[in-house]
Amino acid sequence: MPPAPKFVLFGPAHLTVLFLTFAVPMFLAWLVHRPGGKRWARPIAWGFAGILILNQVALLIWAVAWPNVNLKDNLPLHLCDVATFTCAAALVWRHRLSYELTYFWGLAGTLQAVLTPDLDVGFPSLEFFAFEIAHAGLIMAVLYLTLGLKMRPTLRSIGRAFLWLQVYAVVTTILNLLLDTNYGYLRHKPAMPSLLDYLGPWPVYIVSLEILGLVLFFLCYLPFGVVDWMRRHRGPELSAT
């Protein structure tokens, strides 16, 4: 079997993934909002959930069965992995807290992994597909939940998402110490170039990432905040005319 090609940042395969990450959910949202399109809403949601969960199961099976692969380093404990399960809950049950966590963790965190993937090999390797399904697929699902199923965060959602992020950080730090792992990149930065390279050395980059994450949470909420503000002020304007 020929060796898998090296992953090329912003190469043709990467750019294709970035395009599909936004084009697919926009098309699906258009589809379900067409006349008679609501019948597709649930099957699409369940399809997203099934693909995301099956991908996680496949990765676990691969970690157990493949020679020279360390299981403890391939458990679904990265923030993107946890967001996969909250996303599935939101897709299947329309669970609000699950959606809020997925929305903010996905758009503020997983999107960075899509833009600068921690990948050694590229298309058409299985590792490439598994990584992109787990990350780009998660962003697609978040956008579908928002644009297609009309779920949305509130201002209070920011606090809840940030609080649960601290819970994740504490639990994951303990697990990292027990397992000698680096989930959440809380012990050192990823090997591939990433945003963390610009946020200082350890542990400074963790504090920087917390601040940046909170800023990104507010930016992710901003479109909804602007719409809410416009709706609150529309009444007086209309009555004045």
N, C-alpha and C positions, 0 to 999 in steps of 0.2 A: 504493500500500500504506500503511495507517495506521501511524503510529509505534508501536513496541512500548511497552507500559505500563512505568512505573517499577517496580523491584523494591521491595516493601514488607517490611521486616524483621518477621518474625512475623505477616505477613498471612496470609490464607486459603491461598494457594498454598504459602507457606513452611511453615506448620503442617501442611499435608497431606503435604508431603515428609518432614517430621520424623516424622510418624506412620508413614508407609510404611517409612521407614528401619529402624524396629525391628519393625514388624508383619510385614513380608514375610519376613525371615529366620526369625522365630519360627514362622510358619506353615509354611515350607518344612522347617524342622527337625522340626516335628511330623509333617509328611507322610512324610519319609524314615524316621522311627522307628516309624511304624505297621507292623503286620504286612504284609509284602510290599512295604513302601515303599522298601526298599534299592535296588530297580531304578531309582528316580528319582534316586539320589544323584549318579551320574556325569553324566547329562544336565543336571541343574541346575547342577552345577559348571562343565561346559563351556559352558552357556548364559551364566552369569555372566562367564566369561572372554571369550567371544566378544563380548558386549555391551560390556565395558570396552575391549577392544582395538579393536573397530570404531569406538567413539566417539573414541578417540585418532587413528585413521587419518582419520576424517571431519574432525576439527579441523585436522589437518595439511593435508588437501586444501583445506579452507576458507581456511586461511591463505595457501596458494599461489595459489588461484584468485580470491579475493575482492579487488576493488579497494581500495586504501588500507589494506590490512592488512599489517603488517610481519611477515614470516616469523620473523625472529630473536627477536621478542617472543612468539611463539606456539609455540615448540618444547616438547616434553614434558619439561621440565627442572625444574618445580616438584616438591617432595617428594611431593605427591599423585600427580603423573604417574608418577614413578619407582615409587611404591607400587602403581600400577595394574599395572605389568609384574611386580613381585614377587608380586602377588596372583594374576595369571593363572598364573604358574608353580606357585604353591601349589594352585590349583584344578585344574590339569590333571595335575600330577605329584606332588602332595602333598609338595612339597619343603619340608623343615623350616625351613631358614634363610629361605626366601622367606616362609613363613607367619609366622615370628617378626618379621621386618621389617614385614610388612604389618599384623600385629596391633598392634604398638606404634606404628608411624608412623600407621596408620589411626585407631586409637582416640584416641591422644594428639594427633595433628596434624590429620588430615582431618576429624575430628568438629568441630573448631573452625571449619573452613571451612563445614561444613554448618549450624552454629548461627549463624554470622555471615558469610554468603557475600559475596565480593568481586564483586558483580553490580550492574550499572547498570540492566538491564532485567529484567522479570519474565515470568511466565506470560502468554501461550503462546509466547514468542519461542524461536527455535532456540538462542540463547545460554543461555537459562534451562535448557532440556532438556539441552544438552551439559554444562553446569556440574554439574547435579544428577546426571546419570548418572556423571560422573567422580568425584564426591565422595560423594553419598548412596549411589550404586551400589557404591562401594568399601566403605563401612561395611556395607552389606547383605552383601556377599561375605565380609567378615571375620567377621561374626556367623554366617553360614552355615557357614563353615569350622570355627568353634568349636562351635556348637550342633548343626549337622547332621552334619558329618564328624568331630566329636569330636577335632579337633586342639587342642592347648593349649600355652601357653608354659611354660617352667621358669624358675627363678630366674636361671640363667645366660643365659637368653634376653635379659634386660634388658641385661646387659653387651654382648652381641653387637649388639643393636639400637642401643645408644647409640654403640658404636664405629663402626658403619657410618654412623650419622648424622653423625659427625665427618668421615668420608671424603666423604660427600655435601656437607657444608658447605665443605670445602676445594676440592673439584673445582668446585662451583658458583660459589664466589667467584672462582676463576680464569676461568671461562667468563663470568661477569658482567663482569669487567674487560675481557676480550677483545671481547665482543659489545656492551658498554654496555647491559646488561639488568639485571633485578632479580629473577631467579629465586630462589625461597626467601625472598623479601623480605629479602634480606641487605644490600641497599644503602639501602632506605627502606621505610617501612610501606605497606600497601595503601591505596588511595584511600578505600575504604569503611570504616566503623567496624569495629574488630576488637579482639581481646584485646590485641594489640600496643600499642594506644593507652594501656594502663595499665602498661606495663612499662618506661617511661622512653624517653629519646631514643636515637637511634643514636649509638654502637654498644652502649649500655647494654642496650637491649632484647634484643639478641642473647644476651648473657650471661644476662640474666634468663630468656630463653626456654629456654636450655640447662638451667638449674636447674629451671625449671618442668617442662620435658619429662622430666627424670629423675624428678621427683616423680610425674608422671602415669604414667610407665612402671611405677613401683612400685604405684601405685593400680590400674592395669590388671591387674597380676599378683596383687593382693591376694586376690581371690576364690579363685584356685587355691591360693595359699599357705595360706589358712584351711582349705580342704578337705584339703590335704596334712597340715597340723598335726593336724586332727581324726582323720585316718586313722592317723597315727603314734601317737596317744594313745588310740585306741579299744581296742586290745588289752589294755593293763593295766587299764583300767576294766572291761572285760568279764570279765577273769579274776578281778578282785577281787569281782565279784558272783557 
